[in-house]
Amino acid sequence: MINNQYIEFLREAKLLIPQNRIYTDELRRLAWGTDAGFYRMIPQIIIRSANEEEVSQLLSLANKYKLPVTFRAAGTSLSGQAISDSILIIAGKHWEEYHIAEDRLSVSLQPGIIGEKVNEILAPFGRKFAPDPASIKSAMVGGIVINNASGMSCGTKGNSDKMLLSAKLVFADGSMLNTADVNSRKRLETNHPSFIPQLIAIRDKIRANKKLCDRIKYKYAIKNVTGLNILPFVRFNDPYDIITHLMVGSEGTLAFLSEVTMRTEYDYPFKASAMLYFKTIKEACKAVVDMKGITDIQDTQEGTFNPFRRNGHLVG
Ligand SMILES: Cc1cc2nc3c(=O)[nH]c(=O)nc-3n(C[C@H](O)[C@H](O)[C@H](O)COP(=O)(O)OP(=O)(O)OC[C@H]3O[C@@H](n4cnc5c(N)ncnc54)[C@H](O)[C@@H]3O)c2cc1C
């Protein structure tokens, strides 16, 4: 233990969390001190969380002792996002519940479900989880959304930012918000009266600067971005939509994500791959732009897909 704050935190945490989900032994601290990146940090305390109330209580406790907290899903982050030299809260096991909407067009997911498992759940309905990092067999929903992880197929069109509808969040002081629930919104506004007006003020300040807005839109049209996602300030009017989408790419710095509701994507029943050769890179790039028309077919429900419709016109 590095100081008394941790000892006090631990003493109180043990009153909230069963002992068998709190680790402080050398071996497990070493083991949890790494993610898929090349950094190492040894956490002081590791806690396997099991539900929203626990996370809320732990965050308010950490807040009381002014101790930093890091969240972790599968730990496949490549830049040290999932390691800590302070308190590590794990949300994997115990966080695997889901609910598919009746029309199958959206799904609510807890953060500990592995991405590939979401695809297995949706496959019988001809739908899929759009974000597709190459780590999808290990990475979990919480880590995928919070890192805005995406892969070869989804690009910026089907990334978490585009598919996200609402989120359940736990903030650093322990307060909770379900961005889809009117009562939850009202509670936040009552308990934190300056929060939404401040967010609206930031939104309006950004909106007043056209050059900045254009720059933001341009920047987020490409896949490779870093830092907090500020696109929501120009994309949405509703402050709760802004809060929801600010989570994407926040790397656990803004809130704990206890559930997301996301649009599902049509899963093409027939897929093939081919190796194509082009004389120049420019030609290859042009081909991608041309093929994009085919994949831009409106995402339709099962049975209405027409592979020969491009940009709204039949091409074959
Ligand atoms: C072999 C390999 C291939 C990869 N391929 C890709 C790729 O194609 N595209 C890509 O973008 N990335 C890729 N990655 C990086 C990484 O897999 C992704 O970023 C992945 O989404 C991380 O998910 P995770 O479950 O491991 O999250 P973690 O690494 O555990 O956490 C990721 C971040 O989310 C935060 N977090 C986790 N859960 C929560 C929660 N419930 N609430 C709030 N914050 C939370 C953590 O604090 C951390 O900042 C790859 C990694 C590997 C090892």
The ligand as a MOL file (V3000), in Angstrom:
LIG
                    3D

  0  0  0     0  0            999 V3000
M  V30 BEGIN CTAB
M  V30 COUNTS 53 58 0 0 0
M  V30 BEGIN ATOM
M  V30 1 C -4.6280 -8.4140 -31.6110 0
M  V30 2 C -5.3240 -7.0820 -31.4240 0
M  V30 3 C -6.0150 -6.5420 -32.4760 0
M  V30 4 C -6.6620 -5.3050 -32.3140 0
M  V30 5 N -7.3460 -4.8040 -33.3830 0
M  V30 6 C -7.9700 -3.6060 -33.2590 0
M  V30 7 C -8.6780 -3.0560 -34.3770 0
M  V30 8 O -8.7880 -3.6440 -35.4460 0
M  V30 9 N -9.2590 -1.8530 -34.2150 0
M  V30 10 C -9.2000 -1.1700 -33.0330 0
M  V30 11 O -9.7560 -0.0780 -32.9400 0
M  V30 12 N -8.5340 -1.6770 -31.9520 0
M  V30 13 C -7.9250 -2.8660 -32.0350 0
M  V30 14 N -7.2450 -3.3930 -30.9690 0
M  V30 15 C -7.2370 -2.6370 -29.7000 0
M  V30 16 C -8.2790 -3.1380 -28.6670 0
M  V30 17 O -8.5690 -4.4860 -28.8560 0
M  V30 18 C -9.5810 -2.3870 -28.7760 0
M  V30 19 O -9.3860 -1.0520 -28.4430 0
M  V30 20 C -10.6850 -2.9730 -27.8770 0
M  V30 21 O -11.8890 -2.3550 -28.1660 0
M  V30 22 C -10.4580 -2.8590 -26.3900 0
M  V30 23 O -11.4830 -3.6050 -25.7630 0
M  V30 24 P -11.2580 -4.2850 -24.3460 0
M  V30 25 O -12.5040 -5.0080 -23.9780 0
M  V30 26 O -10.0290 -5.0810 -24.3310 0
M  V30 27 O -11.1280 -3.0060 -23.4330 0
M  V30 28 P -10.0040 -2.6120 -22.3740 0
M  V30 29 O -8.6700 -2.6470 -23.0210 0
M  V30 30 O -10.1740 -3.3850 -21.1250 0
M  V30 31 O -10.4360 -1.1080 -22.0850 0
M  V30 32 C -10.4550 -0.1610 -23.1070 0
M  V30 33 C -10.7630 1.2140 -22.5480 0
M  V30 34 O -12.1040 1.2450 -22.1310 0
M  V30 35 C -12.1990 1.5940 -20.7540 0
M  V30 36 N -13.3240 0.8100 -20.2530 0
M  V30 37 C -13.4870 -0.5290 -20.2940 0
M  V30 38 N -14.6880 -0.8610 -19.8110 0
M  V30 39 C -15.2960 0.2860 -19.4380 0
M  V30 40 C -16.5660 0.6160 -18.8750 0
M  V30 41 N -17.4690 -0.3110 -18.6040 0
M  V30 42 N -16.8420 1.9070 -18.6530 0
M  V30 43 C -15.9350 2.8810 -18.9340 0
M  V30 44 N -14.7290 2.6350 -19.4750 0
M  V30 45 C -14.4210 1.3640 -19.7290 0
M  V30 46 C -10.8660 1.2670 -20.1520 0
M  V30 47 O -10.5690 2.0730 -19.0290 0
M  V30 48 C -9.9460 1.5950 -21.3150 0
M  V30 49 O -9.6970 2.9660 -21.3550 0
M  V30 50 C -6.5890 -4.6090 -31.0880 0
M  V30 51 C -5.8790 -5.1840 -30.0220 0
M  V30 52 C -5.2480 -6.3990 -30.1820 0
M  V30 53 C -4.5120 -6.9900 -29.0150 0
M  V30 END ATOM
M  V30 BEGIN BOND
M  V30 1 1 1 2
M  V30 2 1 2 3
M  V30 3 2 2 52
M  V30 4 2 3 4
M  V30 5 1 4 5
M  V30 6 1 4 50
M  V30 7 2 5 6
M  V30 8 1 6 7
M  V30 9 1 6 13
M  V30 10 2 7 8
M  V30 11 1 7 9
M  V30 12 1 9 10
M  V30 13 2 10 11
M  V30 14 1 10 12
M  V30 15 2 12 13
M  V30 16 1 13 14
M  V30 17 1 14 15
M  V30 18 1 14 50
M  V30 19 1 15 16
M  V30 20 1 16 17
M  V30 21 1 16 18
M  V30 22 1 18 19
M  V30 23 1 18 20
M  V30 24 1 20 21
M  V30 25 1 20 22
M  V30 26 1 22 23
M  V30 27 1 23 24
M  V30 28 2 24 25
M  V30 29 1 24 26
M  V30 30 1 24 27
M  V30 31 1 27 28
M  V30 32 2 28 29
M  V30 33 1 28 30
M  V30 34 1 28 31
M  V30 35 1 31 32
M  V30 36 1 32 33
M  V30 37 1 33 34
M  V30 38 1 33 48
M  V30 39 1 34 35
M  V30 40 1 35 36
M  V30 41 1 35 46
M  V30 42 1 36 37
M  V30 43 1 36 45
M  V30 44 2 37 38
M  V30 45 1 38 39
M  V30 46 1 39 40
M  V30 47 2 39 45
M  V30 48 1 40 41
M  V30 49 2 40 42
M  V30 50 1 42 43
M  V30 51 2 43 44
M  V30 52 1 44 45
M  V30 53 1 46 47
M  V30 54 1 46 48
M  V30 55 1 48 49
M  V30 56 2 50 51
M  V30 57 1 51 52
M  V30 58 1 52 53
M  V30 END BOND
M  V30 END CTAB
M  END
